[in-house]
């Protein structure tokens, strides 16, 4: 069993750290919010008073933080964790951040011989609790082999996307596509419903036809079509519009850095922005259906 220093115990990090404890690892935790640490202490984690204390003698460091600035600060800024560890420690940042920061931190680690992976996740709070997250990893093949040994206790699909930053690029590609097919699915369902088609029947037709996609299959945005989808629960998240917009903005940076004309992604971002401005930021992202019905 491994010793893990876990930093960032929010909606995602909390249940992820809990699964590591369940799997029998020794987990030392740190979060700026004491209540988040207390919740993990009840599960058997040791609470540290600073990030450097949490990562002492760790086989792995795992972070689940809000944005690139927090990750940079933690590893190469004021907290400077990379300067406090040896080459035996494997560092996994599971936060969703900009690919540029992921590359910069990863390459800084590599220069000191430290294995670092950006390892953002797909799957929300429910998947974090169930231990069924998908991880998209960027870093060396050696680090990936070591990373898999611990990521398997928090997720079920673990991919090596390529070198540093590739995990974040893969996440940006996936979530941009998700936003686009969710918006397209909502439009198709609204169009059919306005012509008096039953959205359930229309969904069945499209599921058996070439319009089939994930939003239609497991996350239908039309209320009442799928009992367990957020649409049938007043669009309670799920995955909030605010978070989708964060991911879309990161995806725009990824496209721009590569000079890709992502007109569809841009439009999806604009539509989600309007939806947020209308006061729906904390609803599930499938609530874009409301724009149309
Ligand atoms: P959250 O805001 O619930 O948790 C973030 C935690 O980090 C907070 O507890 C905060 O106190 C802590 N924190 C911030 N700065 C810190 C620092 N310097 N040192 C220690 N702790 C610090 O966010 P979340 O929903 O858990 O999301 C975490 C990451 O996962 C984000 O990058 C998010 O985009 C990504 N993500 C979230 C979801 C989701 O559905 N919530 C899904 C996939 C990916």
Boltz pocket constraint, residues with backbone or C-beta under 6 A from the ligand:
constraints:
  - pocket:
      binder: B
      contacts: [[A, 7], [A, 8], [A, 9], [A, 10], [A, 11], [A, 12], [A, 13], [A, 30], [A, 31], [A, 32], [A, 33], [A, 36], [A, 51], [A, 64], [A, 65], [A, 66], [A, 67], [A, 70], [A, 73], [A, 74], [A, 94], [A, 95], [A, 96], [A, 97], [A, 121], [A, 122], [A, 123], [A, 124], [A, 125], [A, 238], [A, 239], [A, 240], [A, 243], [A, 246]]
      max_distance: 6.0
